Amino acid sequence: MLKIIINFMFKLLIVIAVLYLTLVVLMYVFQRKLMYLPHKEIGAPAQYGLSNFSEAFLTTKDGIKIQTWFSEAKDGFPTIIYFHGNAGNIANRGDIYSALAAKGFGVLGVSYRGYGRSEGSPDEQGLYSDARAAIEYIQKNKRVAAQNIVLYGESLGTGVATQMATEFNIGALILQAPYRSVSGRAAEIDSFIPVTLLIKDKFETIKIIASVKAPLLIFHGESDGVIPVGHGRSVFETATAAKRAYFMPGVTHNDFDSSIISAHVLDFAKEHRLVQ
């Protein structure tokens, strides 16, 4: 009887091990399908209340065409380059684009590769390439100096914006719901899988934020269940530049009020003399 039980337990352990390894392999192979949730369907800017925005396609250094929407800044205002989160596309950000443009800011909404009408498939290095193309486009084609560029990252885009802030001498960096790192957050969610060893796209904001010299503004909802507010607090505490943060009671990951956000952005820009 004991031998039967031992054999059964041994076989059960083998089945569990095989299932576990299968799960690990599947998550490794399909991790980018789980991380990036792009929507392809998209109309013209005017369909989303952005009648003052124009569309342009940029070509990255690796030959990918990406979609952007642009609205010119009023005299004396900087231009905000907006890097969105992991789901949807630039059409889902019409409210914040409109609110920022109404304050006088120029706005360039960047559609990552694989999102909207942009070519290619998303990955960390690809998103950085898209961001560099957008910044260079604003500098060269719109003749906006780097010091008059504000980088705005939302959720996944906070890692993109932060990396670009280490590469360009920008006017300011704004992070909405930032994470310490994508790999760290993934490990919190899937603690039974060695995520940090398997993940390809790490977006390690916490390791580079201290090297950002531009003024930093952070927004984070205290009821955020996607990226807990502790991540935003850690990023804020680690940053060494002039900084301000709004940790908003009752706000979750996706219910920021665009009118409130844009008002805070305007105040911050005036404080750091980005608005003339």
N, C-alpha and C positions, 0 to 999 in steps of 0.2 A: 504493500500500500504506500509506504513511504517513498519507494522508488518511483511509483506512478506519479505521486505529487511532485517530486523533484523534476521528473521529466516534463511534466505539464508546466511547471514554473519556468523551466529553462526555455521551453518552446515559446511561452508567453513573453519572456524577456526578449527573445529573438524577434518576435512579431513587433513588439513595442519599439525595439531598436531600428528595425527596418522602416516602420512607419515614421519614426522621428527623422531618420536620415532622408527619407523621401520628402518629408515636409521641408527640411532644411534645403535640399537641392532645389525644390520647386520655388521656394522663396528667393533663393539666390538667382535662379534663372529668370524669374518673372518680377524681380524687385522693382524695376523701373516702371513696369505696368501698374504696380501697386503705389509707387511714389508719385508719378505724374498722371494726372487725370484731365487731359486736354479735351476741349470741345472744339470741333472743327466748324460747326455752323456759326456763321456770323454775317451780319449785314453791313450797310454803310454807317458811318458815325451818326448821321442825322437820324437814323432809326432809333437811336438811344439817347436822343435829346442833345446831341453834340453837333449842332449845325455849324458851329464855328471851327470844327476840327477837319483837317484834311488827312488823306491817307497817303502814305509813301512806303515803298518797299526798299529795304536796305540789303546790301550783300555783305556778309561777314567774310572774314579772311579765309575761312575754310569753304567759301563758295555757296553758303546757304542764304536764300532770300527770306527775310523776315518782314512781317507786317508791322507798321507803326501808325498811330494816330497822333496828330500834332495840332496844337493851338499856340499861336504866337503870344509872347508875353507883352504886357503893357509896358510903356516906357518906365525904366527904373526898377523893373521886377526881374527876378531870376527865372530860370526855366527848370521845372521839375521833371526828371526822368523817372517814370514809375515802373517798377518791376513787380508784377503781380504774384499771386500765390500759385499753388500746384494744380488747382482745378479751374475749369471754365476757360475763359480767354479775356481779352481786353474789353469785350462788349459788356461783361459783368461788372466792370469798374466805372461805368458811365457816371454814377452819382458822385464819386470822389473826383473824377476828372472835371466834371462840370463845376463842382464846388470850388476847387482850386483855381480853375480858370476864371470864375466869377470874382475871385479876390484879386485878380490881376496877374497871377503866375502864368508863365508859359508851361505847357504840359506836353510831354511826349510819352504816350502809352506804348510799351514795347510788348509785342506778342512773341513769346519764345518760339524757337523751332518746334514744330509739331503742333502748335496751338493756332487756332483760327486759320488764317490763310498762309501761315508761314510754312516753309518747307522743313524737311528733316524730322528727326526724332530727338526728344530732350534727354540731356544728361548734364552733369555738373559742368564739365569743361565747355560743352556746347553753349550752355546758358551764359557762361562768362564771355564767350566769343560774341554772342548776341548783344550782351550789355556793352562790350567795348565798341562794337559797330554803332550802337545808338549814341554813345557819348561822342565818338568821333564825328558822327553825322551832325550832331548839334553844334559841335565846335567848328567844323569846316563848312557845312552847308548853310547853317543858320547864324554863323559867326557869333556864337556865344562863348565867351571866355570860360575856362574851367572854373574860375572862382565865382562865376554867376550860374553855375549848375548845382542843383540840389538833387541828390539821389534819394528816392523814396522806395523802400522795400516793404512789401506786405508778405507776412508769413514765409513761405519758401523763398520769396524774393528778398527777404532780409539778408540772407547769406550772399546772394548775388550783389546786392547794393553794398554790403560791407566789404566784400572783396574788391569791388571797383573803387571804393573809398581809400583803399591802400595803394591803388595804382594811379589815381588821378588826384590832382590838387584841387578838389571840389570846394564849393562854398559851404555845404552842410550835408549831413546824413540824417535821414528820418527812417526809423524802423517801427513797423506796426506788427505787434505780436512776434517778436524775435525769439529764436531758440538759441541755446548754447551751441548745439550742433544737431544736424539731422540724425547722425549716427547715434548720438546720445539719447535723443528723444525716441528713436526707434527701439533702442535697447530697453528703455523704460516700458514701452508698450509690449514688447516681446521678450520678456526677461528670461524665458526658457530656451531661447535660441541665441547663439553667439553672434549677435547682429554686428557688433563692432568689428569682428573679423571678416564678415561676409559682405558688408555693405560697400557698394562701389562709389556712391555719391555722398560724401560725408558733410559738406558745407559746415566747416568748423569755425563758426563765428567767434566763439569764445577765445580761440587761440590767436585771432588777429585783431580783435576790436581795440586792444590797447595801442596798436600801431596807427590807428586812425587819428589824424590831427584835426580834422574838420569838426565843427560843433555838432553835437549829437542830440537828437530829439527822439524819445521813445514813447509809443502808445502801447498799452497792454491792458486787456480786460481782466479783472480779477476773477471772473467766472469762466475764463477760457478753459475748456476741457480738451482742446486739441493740442495747444502748446501752453502748459500751465504757466501762470504768472511768475513763478519762481525762475523760469528761464529768462524772462525779461529783466527781472531784478538782478540776476547774475551778470547779464550783459551790461547793464547800467553800472553796476558796481565795479566791473572790470575795466570799463572805458576810462581813459585818462584825459580826454579832451573836455572842453567846456560842454556841459551836458544838462539836460532837463528831461524829466519823465512824467508821464501821466498814467498812473495805474488806476483804472476806472472801475469803481464798484458796480457790480451787476452786469457788466459788459462781457459777452462771450466772444468767441473767435470771429464771428461774422456779423455782429450787429453794432459796429461803430457808427456813430452819427456823423455823416460827412460834413454837415454844417459846423459842428463842434470841432472836428478834426481840422478843417480848413482854417477856422478862426485861430486855433492854437498855432498852426503852421505860420500864419501871417504874423502873429505876435513874435514868434521865435525868429522869423526872418528879419523883422524890424529890430529886435534886440541885437542881432549880430550884423546889422547894417547891410543886409542883403537886399533890402528894399530902399531905394533912394528917394 
